[in-house]
């Protein structure tokens, strides 16, 4: 890596991950440009040189150090490479997928981005055809892309999966597989060095690998930043855990926001099989705490069909809650979930849902009740620090950043 330009940093976007990768790259380019200008200003002041002369000297050193940098233009201003590597993806008639990398990535630090829950049409065969892919198709695309990058001589490969595939299959209760672990081990076998993901469903998954590293990011800072923008929302607020599995997450929010914590306990009828948001096996919900005439904030990692959350919202309103706000790190909105939430919103069961763009959506982000949080900046900061071998501590444990945010507001 040259002084001011990550010449050996390469981003590959799989079909499905294009939208996320493009936003991520914009953050990376702006970040490197900002750091470059800060360095120019600092050196100009310390060495009593003009800014233009400092820029020219840095560009000169960069291009001597790494002939592949090619970062100058005639104006002498900072010019960042796009970082994005062109790849042709082919989808064959029998369902096979092929990745063909168009530029050299030999010796580079490669980051492969994929959104496995993107269920909108994606481009193949030179954008001549479009297909709607399943989770398994998206995952296979990752496998063939990793293999192509390895064969092309990538020095290090990191897979960026905003949502980790099969993360709910992380423990055995009977004759079933530990598929969450196996997915990571397949990537490890293919030569992946690291996975970056968001709000992993179970911490146990990260302990399943031999050499593969897993960076588990959290969107709490970005969610709280959006939450406090809602007028008067912190007044009379209570944090409620929607179930026992989300207690630690909501305890974090309650402690950080210095608000009381309540708990909803679900009683299930296991003679019934859950089908969707309406037909599920939740028989009753018990509340530990007080929500009467209070604004309720609930946080969870994943929203599928939304049945649990909708039942929780209805139960809280029955118990006298005022505004109900939910924050979801991984908003799948599977099946007809958006329709069910439209109906619940019309009934006044909730005020807002805060979700991240870890999963690509076109319809839900148009809803008045939905707040879309962009977390690509967080991923960009992680990638930049990893690429420069810097500490991730302040980003993985963001309590100090949240505390400063709350003080400023």
C-alpha positions, 0 to 999 in steps of 0.5 A, a space after each residue: 500500500 502506498 502512502 496515500 492510496 490503497 493501490 492493492 485494495 480490491 473490491 469485488 461485488 457479487 450479483 446481489 451485493 452490487 448496491 451494498 458494494 457501491 455505497 461501501 466504495 463511495 465511503 472508502 473513496 471519500 475516506 481516503 481522499 479526506 485523509 490525503 487532504 489532512 496529510 497534505 495540510 499537516 505536511 504543508 504546515 510542518 515543512 513550510 511547503 505549498 499544498 500543491 508541492 506536497 501533493 506532487 511529492 506524495 504522488 511522485 513517491 507513490 508512483 515510484 513505490 507502486 507503479 500500479 497506483 496511477 493516481 495523478 491527473 494533470 491538475 495534480 489533485 488527489 485522484 483515487 482509483 475506483 477500487 472496484 474490480 470488474 467481474 463477468 458473471 455467467 448463469 448457464 441454462 442448467 443453473 451453474 454459475 461462473 465468475 470471470 475476473 477481468 483485471 489482475 488482482 495478483 498480490 492484492 487484498 481482495 474483499 468480496 461483497 454479497 447480499 445473500 438475501 437480495 431477492 430482486 432481479 440481478 444481472 448475469 451474462 453481461 447484463 443481458 439476462 436477469 435472475 432472481 436468486 435464492 439464498 443458495 444461489 447467492 451463496 454458490 456465487 460467493 463460492 465460485 467468486 472466492 475460487 476465481 480470486 484464489 486462482 487469480 493470485 489474490 494475496 488475502 481474501 475477505 468475504 463481506 456478508 452483511 447477513 451471515 447465511 444459515 445463521 439460525 442453524 447454529 445448534 443441534 436439538 436432534 438429527 439436524 446439521 450445524 449448517 451455520 458452522 459448515 458454511 464458514 468452514 467451506 469458505 475457510 477450505 476455499 481459502 478465505 481469510 476473514 468474514 465481515 458480517 453484521 449482528 451474527 445470530 449466535 456468537 457460537 458460530 465464530 468459535 467454529 473455525 480453525 484459521 478463519 477470522 470473523 469480525 462481527 459488527 454491530 449497528 447500535 450506534 447507527 440505530 441510536 443516531 436515528 432514534 434520537 432524531 425522532 422528536 421527544 422520543 427519549 422522554 418517558 422511554 422504556 426498553 423492552 426485550 421482545 423475548 428472552 433471547 434478545 435480553 442482552 441486546 436490549 440490556 445494552 440499549 437500556 444501559 447506554 440510554 440509561 432507561 428501564 428495561 422490561 421483558 416480554 415472555 412468549 408462551 408457545 403452543 408446540 402442537 401448532 406449526 408456525 406458518 407465517 406472521 399470522 399463523 404461528 404457535 405463540 399462544 400468549 405473551 407475559 410482560 415483566 415491567 411497566 409500559 403504560 403510557 410509555 414510549 417503547 423501544 425494542 431491538 432484535 437482530 433479525 425479522 423474518 415473517 415478523 410474526 413474533 414482533 407483530 404479536 409483541 407490538 399488539 401485546 404492548 398496546 393492550 398493556 397501555 404502551 404509547 408509541 412503539 418503536 422497533 429496531 432490526 439489524 437484519 430486516 428480511 421481511 420474508 413472504 408477505 411481511 410488508 403487507 402485515 406491517 402495513 396493516 399493523 401500522 394502520 391499526 396503530 400497533 407501532 410508530 416506526 421500525 428502524 432497519 439497516 440496509 444490510 439487506 437490499 429492499 425496494 418496497 419497504 424503504 418507501 413506507 412512511 413507518 420505515 427508517 432505513 439506516 445506512 451501515 455501509 460507512 461502518 463496513 468501509 471503516 472496518 475494511 480501511 482499518 483491516 487493510 492498514 493493519 489498524 485496531 478495530 477496537 473502537 468500532 467493535 465496542 462502540 459504547 464510547 462513541 454512543 456516549 459522545 453522541 448522546 452528550 452532543 444531542 
